[in-house]
Amino acid sequence: MLMKMNRNIWIFLLILALTVSSCSLVKPEKEEPCVVTLGFILAESTEEGIQQKAGYEQALEEIVQSNLVDGCEINPIFKDEGSSLNPEAVQNAVRNLADEGAAAVLGATTSDATMRAVNIAKYLKIPLLVPTNASDEITGGGNPWIFRLSPTNGSAAEQILKMIRTKYGSEASISVLFEQTLFGESTAVAIADTALTEGLTISTYTSYAPGALEYVGLVAQSAAKQPDVLFLVASQADQAQGLIGAASKLNIQAVIGSGDGFDGWEIIQDPNYFISSSGPDFFVTTDPISYEIGKDWDRSAEDGEEAVSLSKAEAYLAVKVLAEAVAAIQTNENNALQRLLMDSELSKIRELVAEYLRAENCKDDETLPSCYPVVFDTTGQSNLTPALVESTGRELNLLNAP
């Protein structure tokens, strides 16, 4: 009897030892890292695209440093938008980014490429945040996946015409010279329609092909009826500079520039490089937040650093706003972002990104470098208001700021 009990005890101890040994060999499951992919589409070979990328990269660096998306890394993927000779490139870029797991896409640089990206983003149901000046048509189709950061051309036109009436009188006449792009046409139509509503005179209404070089002739044609104000639309810096240089020789009261071509700080800060002190007044359109970001950068810039531009500031702002929406998923949904990534629920992540872009996601946290209360309405248009920057060559005045 005793031997039988001893044998049972030894068998029990042997089983226990084997169980403990086998358990010690089982390694705990390694937690998958939380990595959120964001896609970026831009015109890589243009000055505007280069400035955009600089803004994107600066914002991404700050997001990593501040751990804004708690516990998650950001994986940026950059794609080229192509050219007018290859219109399918931007659509392929959006499709490839979706296949590579992007939670959202920022871009593009030009209005025409952005419009093509809009259609494919809607089809793929992936959020597309547009950081730059673009046609009002982009948010006009009721697309729930499209978000536009810059103010509408219509609201900008109202601010511009209000300033003209106040500063130059209700009888002031305006000549409009715009590029033949979706953005150029949308902006010009908004100015012309608003001017007619306000009872102001449109002296001439002229377009030019992108890449045109005969700036003196173009400006002279627009100024043939001696307007009080010349309104210029240009998306490229060289075109904007050429138009301003030609306009500086006119006997008019003011020049207003609209479009990414006028975003360079060397133009905004010192238009006297192009316009003499005895020449017309000079204004550019923007939004207050991008202007303040650019002004802060310019104030802190050291000699030899690259020039600041509003395109860079707009791109920087767009990344911050998108990151705040992504961070809100992780914070408000009990680490749902990490869980959804592990379960490959990209469609749900994209739905939540779109949802949180329509909510104010700023955190009251002094450890964050900045937080911008940008909210998008049901059409995808942001709540940013338009403003004008007046430059005298000695100082900058932000007009129409809220």
Secondary structure, DSSP 8 states (H G I E B T S, - for coil): -HHHHHHHHHHHHHHHHHHHHHHHHS-------EEEEEEEEE-TTSHHHHHHHHHHHHHHHHHHHHT-STTEEEEEEEEE---TT-THHHHHHHHHHHHTTEEEEE--SSHHHHHHHHHHHHHHT--EEE-S---GGGGTT--TTEEE-S--HHHHHHHHHHHHHHHH-TT-EEEEEEESSHHHHHHHHHHHHHHHHHT-EEEEEEEE-TT---HHHHHHHHTTT--SEEEEE-SSHHHHHHHHHHHTTS--SEEEEESGGG-BHHHHH-GGGTS-TTS-EEEEEE-HHHHHHHHHHHHH--TTS---BHHHHHHHHHHHHHHHHHHHHHHHTTSHHHHHHHTT-HHHHHHHHHHHHTS------TTSS------B-TTSBB----EEEEE-SS-EEEES--
